[in-house]
Amino acid sequence: MKSKNNAPKVVEDVRIEDSQMSEVMANCFTRYAKAVLLDRAIPDVRDGLKPVQRRIIYTMYEGGNVYSKPTRKCARTVGDVMGKYHPHGDSSIYEALVRLSQDWKMEVPLVTFQGNNGSIDNDPPAAYRYTESKLAKISELLVQDIEKNTVNMTLNFDDTLLEPTVLPARFPNLLVNGAQGIGVGTSTNIPTHNLAEVIDATIYRLEHRRCTVQDLLQFIKGPDFPTGGVIDEPEALKQLYETGQASFYIHCNTEIDYVKNEIIILGLPYGVVKSQFVADLDKRRINDNLDNIEEIIDESTDDIRIVIKVKPGQDPSSILNYLRSKGSLRTTFAANMLAIDKGHPKTMNVLDIINSYIAHQEEVITRRSKFDLDKKISRKEVVEGLIKAVSII
């Protein structure tokens, strides 16, 4: 309850203002929601990384745990990240580190892993005391020239060290590796894309300042998922790249071997757990009394290969069409390209993302050039002084 005169009270030089509980709750929850979005769940549009991912990559780079050197125990990396920059649970840090190495989730893995880092069957990774890791070669592009004052640095949680607010990121990581995250009242789900296509689109945008989303679509045909899959909805993809939001089906890559009378699945929808997919497929066979299917075998090694053996004399194409009609060979992908842009969460289309990335690169290159110039000017003064000293001597 507010006081009758509604005037703030002053107690021993401390200003106390009466407020309604609803106002306090609303203000505190808004601050909490913003902190979750900015500091945990949503990636930055400039480097495509969440804070924990950025801290992992920076810690590994700072400690010399790079591509050209041997791998190190993940326990050491997790401890350094937690002790220096990310004061949260070790399990969440290790989970983020492992994800950066999983080639069925990342289009271009940013960490090279030694040991068991899980599987597409949703097997858990080995404990961090058993595994080793180092930065992948392409990750060195994310931190390139960071020592040349190319990005802003901020104090860590205990004000003893400096950490980058963003990485220089010399390739458009957000579109390439995508992102998934759930915040307060919102979420992001950005599909992965082919590295060469994204770079070609970025170069085209640099050369054509007035290009449109439609112009970029001649380079970026659609998402490129590491597990394969087929998207046959061009209008949904067009909507995604123009508005930043769309929903579409991802179908399995399939082929028919008429010689062996088999249906072969060579690619799965992104995010699907393979073991669960095979179990659901077998459950469909039993529940729908598909007696013309002999058995379903998972023959996957490094590549996905699931074989549906059809009984002799039966037509595999009709079985494939039936499974497709029942939705057994597809999943829905609800894309929402939400990212942090200039300190605020924003749903962005593909042109907005590339524009923000280019603006970031302009700043990085300008700051790098100024750093190099200042260093050369300082050296020039020293050389001029030495020349003068030599002439006097």
Disulfide bonds with the S-S distance in Angstrom:
none
